[in-house]
């Protein structure tokens, strides 16, 4: 009996010390976050660190509801916006594994309708943001079109086919939400099921992600964290949210931060995709002239992800902003560390993680 009690006490002490070490090791991160929140009036956010299938750090800051002072938590369900693009890219690669398409196919080969100028545009061009198709989501050709008030997805297709612009695929990087909107419809067409069903069957359910969602579903809508924006230097409720059914594959992903972190870590390192598909996703896209497809932040474009270097390590990243919610995620290829941040105020969050990396505070998790 005494031996049992002694062992229990020792185990409790060790567990307590381990927990305390994680909390203490976050002190530098706390300072970075608190400085950011004071400077920007940011209301609430969470940060996680994940490695070897486990969460080694998670913490929340600020408020989920500023008026009632309800603390922000890692259980907040967030709109993850353009992070949906990585899931769309992974889905396209799964369909290629099943020999239902090839990345070199024209997008028009796999849609139930035709984009009249897109025969020369390949699926890979669209995944790499180098298709040059007109972007109905606020692109130059549609500056006067209020896509946020679209009544249906069909309206987007009709608008696209009104365009008379000549396009030049593989000439330059140009971020394109419409490309991923169309890729989402391609997944639906080839899988014979709605995009939300496909995501649940291929990703959410196999990975036991009970708090990951496709927000474009019309039959189910999870309760999302409150949304804020800064107007005239004041924090106000986010106005005029966009219907997730309209943005679809371009940005209708949702979930809490732990589901978000796990989903992307598994796509990049787990068994969801074959090794060959993961390699394709992580290989930088190349333009027709042989140069790399690079965005305005000097990040190389992969398939549904960005590729860069931090502290001489290759890093894969993605982020999103949707209806007042913002998110960012970075995965370090060599160490396997994945760090993510989500928040409820429409301001960029990647500077928070990048400040942590610049100060090398993430090394405590490596």
LINRA-V940125 format. One record per pair of residues at least 24 apart in sequence whose C-alpha atoms are under 10 Angstrom apart, sorted by the first residue. I is the first residue (numbers start at 1). J is the second residue. D is the distance in whole Angstrom. If there is no record, write none. Layout:
BEGIN
I:J:D  I:J:D
END
This chain:
BEGIN
19:56:10  19:57:10  22:56:7  22:57:7  22:58:9  22:364:9  22:365:9  23:57:8  23:58:9  23:59:9  25:57:9  25:361:9  25:362:10  25:364:7  25:365:9  26:57:8  26:58:9  26:59:9  26:361:8  26:362:9  26:364:9  26:365:10  27:361:9  28:356:8  28:359:9  28:360:10  28:361:7  28:362:10  29:59:10  29:352:9  29:353:9  29:355:9  29:356:6  29:357:10  29:359:9  29:361:7  29:362:9  30:59:9  30:60:9  30:61:9  30:356:10  31:356:10  32:352:7  32:353:9  32:355:7  32:356:7  32:359:9  32:361:10  33:60:10  33:61:8  33:62:10  33:352:7  33:353:9  33:355:9  33:356:9  34:61:8  34:62:9  35:352:10  36:349:9  36:351:9  36:352:7  36:355:10  37:61:9  37:62:8  37:352:10  40:230:9  40:233:9  40:235:10  40:345:10  40:347:8  41:229:10  41:230:8  41:233:8  41:234:8  41:235:7  41:345:9  41:347:10  42:228:9  42:229:9  42:230:9  42:235:8  42:343:8  42:344:8  42:345:6  42:346:9  42:347:8  42:349:10  43:71:10  43:72:9  43:227:9  43:228:8  43:229:9  43:235:8  43:343:8  43:344:7  43:345:6  43:346:10  44:70:10  44:71:8  44:72:5  44:73:8  44:225:10  44:226:10  44:227:10  44:228:9  44:342:9  44:343:6  44:344:6  44:345:7  45:71:10  45:72:6  45:73:8  45:74:8  45:76:9  45:257:10  45:325:10  45:326:9  45:327:9  45:341:7  45:342:5  45:343:4  45:344:7  45:345:9  45:349:9  46:72:7  46:73:7  46:74:6  46:75:9  46:76:9  46:256:10  46:257:7  46:258:10  46:327:10  46:340:8  46:341:6  46:342:6  46:343:7  46:344:10  47:73:10  47:74:8  47:257:8  47:258:9  47:261:10  47:327:10  47:328:10  47:329:10  47:339:7  47:340:6  47:341:4  47:342:7  47:343:9  47:352:10  47:353:9  48:74:9  48:257:7  48:258:7  48:260:10  48:261:8  48:329:9  48:338:8  48:339:6  48:340:5  48:341:7  48:342:9  49:258:9  49:261:8  49:329:10  49:330:10  49:331:10  49:337:7  49:338:6  49:339:4  49:340:7  49:341:9  49:362:9  49:365:7  49:366:10  50:258:9  50:261:7  50:262:8  50:265:8  50:331:9  50:336:8  50:337:6  50:338:5  50:339:6  50:340:9  50:365:9  51:262:10  51:265:9  51:331:10  51:332:10  51:335:8  51:336:6  51:337:5  51:338:6  51:339:9  51:365:8  51:366:8  52:265:9  52:269:10  52:335:9  52:336:7  52:337:8  52:338:10  53:262:8  53:265:8  53:266:9  53:270:9  53:336:10  53:337:10  54:262:9  55:258:8  55:261:9  55:262:9  55:337:10  55:338:9  55:339:10  56:337:10  56:365:7  57:339:9  57:365:8  58:257:9  58:258:9  58:339:10  58:340:9  58:341:10  59:341:10  60:341:10  60:342:9  60:343:9  61:343:9  62:343:10  62:344:10  63:226:10  63:343:10  63:344:9  64:225:7  64:226:7  64:227:9  64:228:10  64:343:9  64:344:7  65:225:8  65:226:7  65:227:9  65:228:9  65:344:9  66:226:9  66:228:9  66:235:9  66:236:10  66:237:10  72:225:9  72:343:9  72:344:9  73:225:10  73:256:9  73:257:9  74:256:7  74:257:6  74:258:7  74:259:10  74:341:10  74:342:9  75:211:8  75:225:9  75:255:9  75:256:6  75:257:7  75:258:8  75:259:10  76:211:9  76:223:9  76:224:7  76:225:6  76:226:9  76:255:8  76:256:5  76:257:8  76:258:10  76:342:9  76:343:9  76:344:9  77:211:7  77:212:8  77:213:9  77:222:8  77:223:7  77:224:5  77:225:6  77:226:10  77:254:7  77:255:5  77:256:4  77:257:8  77:259:10  77:260:10  77:325:10  77:342:10  78:211:10  78:212:9  78:213:10  78:222:9  78:223:9  78:224:6  78:225:6  78:226:9  78:227:9  78:253:9  78:254:6  78:255:5  78:256:6  78:257:8  78:260:9  78:322:9  78:323:10  78:324:9  78:325:6  78:326:8  78:327:9  78:342:8  78:343:8  78:344:8  79:213:9  79:214:9  79:215:8  79:224:7  79:225:8  79:227:10  79:244:9  79:251:8  79:252:7  79:253:6  79:254:4  79:255:7  79:256:9  79:320:8  79:321:8  79:322:6  79:323:7  79:324:8  79:325:6  79:326:8  79:327:9  79:342:9  79:343:10  79:344:9  80:212:10  80:213:10  80:214:10  80:215:9  80:251:7  80:252:7  80:253:5  80:254:5  80:255:7  80:256:9  80:257:9  80:260:8  80:319:8  80:320:6  80:321:7  80:322:7  80:323:9  80:325:7  80:326:7  80:327:6  80:328:9  80:342:8  80:343:10  81:215:10  81:244:9  81:247:9  81:248:10  81:249:9  81:250:7  81:251:4  81:252:6  81:253:6  81:254:7  81:319:8  81:320:5  81:321:5  81:322:5  81:323:8  81:324:10  81:325:8  81:326:8  81:327:8  82:177:8  82:180:9  82:247:10  82:249:8  82:250:6  82:251:4  82:252:8  82:253:8  82:304:9  82:318:8  82:319:6  82:320:4  82:321:7  82:322:8  82:326:10  82:327:9  82:328:10  83:249:10  83:250:8  83:251:7  83:252:9  83:253:7  83:254:9  83:260:9  83:264:9  83:304:8  83:305:9  83:317:10  83:318:6  83:319:5  83:320:5  83:321:9  83:327:8  83:328:8  83:329:9  84:180:9  84:184:10  84:214:9  84:248:9  84:249:6  84:250:6  84:251:5  84:252:6  84:253:5  84:254:8  84:304:9  84:318:9  84:319:9  84:320:8  85:127:8  85:177:9  85:179:10  85:180:6  85:181:9  85:183:9  85:184:9  85:248:10  85:249:7  85:250:6  85:251:7  85:252:9  85:253:9  85:303:9  85:304:5  85:305:8  85:318:9  85:319:9  85:320:9  86:127:9  86:180:10  86:249:10  86:250:10  86:263:10  86:264:8  86:267:9  86:268:10  86:281:9  86:302:10  86:303:7  86:304:4  86:305:6  86:306:10  86:317:10  86:318:8  86:319:10  87:184:10  87:199:8  87:203:9  87:249:9  87:253:9  87:263:9  87:264:8  87:267:8  87:303:10  87:304:8  87:305:10  88:127:9  88:180:7  88:181:9  88:183:7  88:184:6  88:185:10  88:186:10  88:187:8  88:195:9  88:199:9  88:249:6  88:250:8  88:251:10  88:303:9  88:304:7  89:123:10  89:124:9  89:126:10  89:127:7  89:128:10  89:180:9  89:183:8  89:184:9  89:187:10  89:249:10  89:277:10  89:281:8  89:302:10  89:303:6  89:304:5  89:305:9  90:199:10  90:202:10  90:203:10  90:267:7  90:268:9  90:272:9  90:273:7  90:277:8  90:278:8  90:281:8  90:303:8  90:304:8  91:183:9  91:184:9  91:187:7  91:191:10  91:195:10  91:198:8  91:199:8  91:202:8  91:203:9  91:272:10  91:273:9  92:123:9  92:124:10  92:127:9  92:183:8  92:184:9  92:186:8  92:187:7  92:190:10  92:277:10  92:303:10  93:273:8  93:274:9  93:276:9  93:277:6  93:278:9  93:280:8  93:281:8  93:303:9  94:187:10  94:202:9  94:272:9  94:273:7  94:274:8  94:277:8  95:187:8  95:190:8  95:191:8  96:277:9  97:273:9  97:274:8  97:276:9  97:277:8  100:187:10  100:190:7  100:191:9  101:186:10  101:190:9  103:127:9  107:179:9  107:182:8  107:183:8  107:186:8  108:182:10  108:186:9  109:186:9  110:182:10  110:183:9  110:185:9  110:186:6  110:187:9  110:188:10  110:189:7  110:190:7  111:182:8  111:183:9  111:185:7  111:186:6  111:187:9  111:188:9  111:189:7  111:190:8  112:185:9  112:186:8  112:188:10  112:189:7  112:190:10  113:157:9  114:157:9  114:161:8  115:157:8  115:158:9  115:160:7  115:161:6  115:162:10  115:163:10  115:182:10  116:160:9  116:161:6  116:162:9  116:163:9  116:164:10  117:160:9  117:161:8  117:163:9  117:164:8  117:165:9  117:166:8  117:167:8  118:161:10  118:166:10  118:167:8  118:169:9  120:167:9  120:168:9  120:169:8  121:167:9  121:168:9  121:169:6  121:170:9  122:169:9  122:170:10  123:179:9  123:180:10  123:182:10  123:183:8  123:186:10  124:170:10  124:285:9  124:302:10  124:303:8  125:169:7  125:170:7  125:173:10  125:179:9  125:285:9  125:286:10  125:287:9  125:303:9  126:169:9  126:170:10  126:174:10  126:175:9  126:176:8  126:177:9  126:178:9  126:179:5  126:180:7  126:182:9  126:183:8  126:303:9  126:304:10  127:175:10  127:176:9  127:179:7  127:180:7  127:183:8  127:281:9  127:285:9  127:301:9  127:302:8  127:303:5  127:304:6  127:305:9  128:170:9  128:173:8  128:174:9  128:175:9  128:176:9  128:179:9  128:281:10  128:284:9  128:285:6  128:286:9  128:287:9  128:293:8  128:294:10  128:300:10  128:301:6  128:302:6  128:303:6  128:304:7  128:305:9  128:306:10  129:169:9  129:170:9  129:172:8  129:173:6  129:174:5  129:175:5  129:176:6  129:177:9  129:178:10  129:179:8  129:180:9  129:285:9  129:293:8  129:294:10  129:295:9  129:301:8  129:302:9  129:303:9  129:304:9  130:168:9  130:169:6  130:170:5  130:171:7  130:172:6  130:173:5  130:174:6  130:175:8  130:176:8  130:179:9  130:285:9  130:286:9  130:287:8  130:288:10  130:293:8  130:294:10  130:301:9  131:167:8  131:168:7  131:169:5  131:170:6  131:171:8  131:172:9  131:173:8  131:174:8  131:175:9  131:176:8  131:179:8  132:165:10  132:166:9  132:167:6  132:168:6  132:169:5  132:170:8  132:171:8  132:172:8  132:173:8  132:174:7  132:175:9  132:176:8  132:179:9  133:160:9  133:163:10  133:165:9  133:166:9  133:167:6  133:168:8  133:169:8  133:174:9  133:176:8  133:178:8  133:179:7  134:159:10  134:160:7  134:161:10  134:163:7  134:164:9  134:165:8  134:166:9  134:167:8  134:176:8  134:177:10  134:178:8  134:179:9  135:159:10  135:160:8  135:174:10  135:175:9  135:176:6  135:177:6  135:178:5  135:179:8  135:181:10  136:160:7  136:163:10  136:176:9  136:177:8  136:178:6  136:179:10  136:181:10  137:176:8  137:177:6  137:178:6  137:181:10  137:247:9  137:250:10  138:176:10  138:177:9  138:178:10  139:175:10  139:176:8  139:177:9  139:178:9  141:165:8  147:242:9  147:246:9  147:247:9  148:240:9  148:241:8  148:242:6  148:243:8  148:244:10  148:246:8  148:247:9  149:240:10  149:241:10  149:242:8  149:243:8  149:246:9  150:242:9  150:243:9  150:246:7  150:247:10  151:243:9  151:245:10  151:246:8  152:243:10  152:245:8  152:246:7  153:181:9  153:182:10  153:185:10  153:245:8  153:246:6  153:247:8  153:248:9  154:246:10  155:246:10  156:181:9  156:182:10  156:246:9  157:182:9  169:287:9  169:288:8  170:285:10  170:286:8  170:287:5  170:288:5  170:289:8  170:290:10  170:291:10  170:293:9  171:286:10  171:287:6  171:288:6  171:289:7  171:290:10  171:291:9  171:293:9  172:286:10  172:287:7  172:288:9  172:289:10  172:291:9  172:292:9  172:293:7  172:294:8  172:295:9  173:285:10  173:286:10  173:287:8  173:292:9  173:293:5  173:294:6  173:295:6  173:296:9  173:300:9  173:301:8  174:293:9  174:294:9  174:295:8  174:296:9  175:295:8  175:296:10  175:301:10  176:250:9  177:247:8  177:248:10  177:249:9  177:250:5  177:251:8  178:247:9  178:248:10  178:249:9  178:250:7  179:249:9  179:250:8  180:247:9  180:248:9  180:249:6  180:250:5  180:251:9  180:304:9  181:246:9  181:247:7  181:248:6  181:249:5  181:250:5  181:251:8  181:252:10  182:248:9  182:249:8  182:250:8  183:248:10  183:249:7  183:250:9  184:247:10  184:248:7  184:249:5  184:250:8  185:248:9  185:249:8  186:249:10  187:249:9  195:248:8  195:249:8  196:248:9  196:249:10  196:252:9  196:253:9  199:253:10  202:272:8  203:263:8  203:266:9  203:267:9  203:272:7  204:259:9  204:263:8  206:272:9  207:259:9  207:262:8  207:263:8  207:266:8  207:270:10  207:272:9  208:259:9  208:262:10  208:263:10  209:255:9  209:256:10  209:258:9  209:259:6  209:260:9  209:262:8  209:263:8  210:255:9  210:256:9  210:259:8  211:254:8  211:255:5  211:256:6  211:257:9  211:258:8  211:259:6  211:260:9  212:253:8  212:254:6  212:255:4  212:256:7  212:257:9  212:258:9  212:259:6  212:260:7  212:262:10  212:263:8  213:252:8  213:253:6  213:254:5  213:255:6  213:256:9  213:259:9  213:260:10  214:244:9  214:245:9  214:248:8  214:249:9  214:251:9  214:252:6  214:253:5  214:254:6  214:255:8  215:243:9  215:244:6  215:245:7  215:247:10  215:248:8  215:249:10  215:251:9  215:252:5  215:253:6  215:254:6  215:255:9  216:243:8  216:244:5  216:245:4  216:246:7  216:247:8  216:248:6  216:249:8  216:251:9  216:252:6  216:253:8  216:254:9  217:244:8  217:245:7  217:248:9  217:252:9  218:244:9  218:245:7  222:254:9  222:255:9  224:254:9  224:255:9  224:256:9  224:325:9  224:344:10  225:256:10  225:324:10  225:325:8  225:343:9  225:344:7  226:323:10  226:324:8  226:325:9  226:343:10  226:344:7  226:345:9  227:322:10  227:323:7  227:324:5  227:325:6  227:326:10  227:343:9  227:344:5  227:345:6  227:346:8  228:323:9  228:324:6  228:325:8  228:343:10  228:344:6  228:345:5  228:346:6  228:347:10  229:323:9  229:324:6  229:325:9  229:344:8  229:345:5  229:346:5  229:347:8  230:324:10  230:345:8  230:346:7  230:347:8  235:345:9  236:345:9  237:324:9  237:345:9  238:323:7  238:324:6  238:325:9  238:344:9  238:345:8  238:346:8  239:323:8  239:324:9  240:323:8  240:324:10  241:322:8  241:323:5  241:324:8  242:322:8  242:323:7  243:323:9  244:322:9  244:323:9  247:322:10  251:320:8  251:321:8  251:322:7  252:322:9  253:320:9  253:322:10  254:322:10  256:342:9  257:327:9  257:329:10  257:340:7  257:341:7  257:342:7  257:343:9  258:340:9  258:341:10  260:327:9  260:328:10  260:329:9  260:340:8  260:341:9  260:342:9  261:328:10  261:329:7  261:330:9  261:331:9  261:338:7  261:339:7  261:340:6  261:341:9  262:338:9  262:340:10  264:316:10  264:317:9  264:318:9  264:329:8  264:330:9  264:331:8  264:338:8  264:340:10  265:329:10  265:330:9  265:331:7  265:332:10  265:336:8  265:337:9  265:338:7  265:339:9  268:305:10  268:316:9  268:331:8  268:333:9  268:336:10  269:331:10  269:333:9  269:336:8  277:303:10  278:303:9  279:303:10  281:305:8  281:306:10  281:316:10  282:306:9  282:307:7  282:315:10  282:316:8  282:333:10  283:307:9  284:308:10  305:330:10  306:330:9  307:331:10  308:332:10  309:333:10  310:354:9  310:357:7  310:358:8  310:360:10  311:357:8  311:358:8  311:360:8  317:350:10  318:350:9  319:348:9  319:349:9  319:350:8  320:348:9  320:349:9  320:350:10  321:345:9  321:346:7  321:347:8  321:348:8  321:349:9  322:346:8  325:349:10  326:350:9  328:352:9  328:353:8  329:353:8  330:354:9  332:366:10  334:366:10  335:363:10  335:365:9  335:366:6  336:366:8  337:362:9  337:363:10  337:365:7  337:366:7  338:362:10  338:365:10  339:365:10
END
